């Protein structure tokens, strides 16, 4: 109960901070001019929705490939539905990842009949593979755009060094998630968690852990299936996740080109990677509300974009309107599927 309360308070504090930042940002923008720029796009704005759809499709396809070999014939579109619901919850609620990720194995069991230990194993590997891919993506993009990062560093940070910071950040993320992935696939991860939890000095907790001990062992058994030659099948998954990360830059590039901004994809890729990492650091703020938006505006000004307040405002509004559309769709799918937020509470991550 204490953990849930602290998580809730932290999440809502992040939401409040995000609202304050976005309100301050909108107070600085030329919203009237931004609205004119948005209206000038017309029906072409439909293209802004496509990269996010591609992101969901790619992530679902990658997730499909990280399930233990014991699970066969997973329906793609049912898994896509679960992906859309879980991602919507993770990105919109305060500290939503703590709710969205446990929903995945529960929904896999409910809609596809996948045993919870297998679902937990796939979700754990999926999450770490996604983080590992972000590290590689950040390193590649930062090296490719190193000169640009260094050139805007003085305006953004007051010193030259942003290129080195981004490469270092990518390396840290890569090493951290690689270490966690190897630790997870050791074959005793769930058992070690069970052993640590048994130290909790509450009789009811210990009784529950005794009942669920076999579930922990089942989860370890599923995780062991990734070791040896089977781990090679995760390499193509890495390529898919790298492509999935790139859809974020493609989306930004699409918006800027529709607004009539003359900018190269490499420039967009470079600042988008930096701001994606910034958004990750402020994970407790739903969808990086305010933080990422201010970051985009700062980059546009550092790049010397003409009328940055108007074009930056149009860009931020279009990105947020896109999110409103897709997250509303996600909650619609969730509602018509009969899924509720508290369903995640019914999940024991190692339930048989």
C-alpha positions, 0 to 999 in steps of 0.5 A: 500500500505504501509503495502504491501511494508513493508511486501515485503521489510521484506520478501526480506530482509529475503530471502537475509539473507537466501541466505547469510547464506546458501552460508556461510554454503556451504563454510564450508561443504565438498561438494565433500564428501557429493556428494559421500554420496548422490550418494551412496544411489541410488534409495532408495532416493525415500523414502525421498520424501514420508514423505512430501507427507504424510504431505500434505495428513494429513494436507488436511485430517485435514483441511477437518474436520475443515470446518464449518458444513454448508459445506458438501461433499468436494472433497478430491483431489481438497482440496489436490490441494489447499493445495499443491499450498498454501503451496508451495507459503507460503514456497517459497516466501519472507513472503509467508504466507501473500500470501499463506494463503489468496489464500486458501479461494479464491481457495476453492471458485474457485475450490469447490464453497465454500463461502468465509466466510466459507473458511476464517473460515476454514483457520483461525481455521486450522492455529490456530489448527496447531500452537496449535498442534506444541506447544503440539508436542514441549512439548512432544518431549522436555520432551521425549528428555530432557536429550539429549537437556541438554547434547548438550546444553553446546556445542550449547548455552554455558550453560545447559538449552536447555531442559527447554528452549524448554519446555517453548517455547512449553508452550508459543506456546500452550497457545498463540494459545489456547488463539487466538483460543478461541478468534476466536470462541467467535463469534465476531472476524470478527466484532471486526476486522471490528470495528477496521478497521472503525477507519482508517481515509480514506473515500474509506476504510470506504466505502468499509468496509460498503459494506463488513460489511455483509461479516464480519457478515457471517464469524462470523456466520460460526465461531460460528458454532464451539462453544459448542458441535461442538468443540469436533470434533476438538480434533481428528483434533489435533491428525492428526496435531500432526501426521503431525508434526511428518512426519518432524522427520520421514523425517530426520530419513529416510535421516540419516539412508539412509546415514548410520548414526547410530542414534535413532528416539528419538534423531532425534525427539528431535533435529528436534523439536528444529529446527522446532521451530527455523524455525518458529521463522525465519518465514520471511526467506523462508523455513528457508533457511540457519538458519535451515541448520546451526542448523542441522549441529550444532546439528550433531557436538554437538552429536559427529557425525563422519565426520559431515561436510560431512554427515551434508552436504549430509543431508542438500543437500538431504532435500533441493533437496526434497524441490526443487522437491516438490515445483517445483511440487507445482508450476507445479500444480499451473500453470496447474490449471491457478492460479496466485500469484496475485489472492490472491489480489482479495480476500476479507477475508469476501467477500460474 
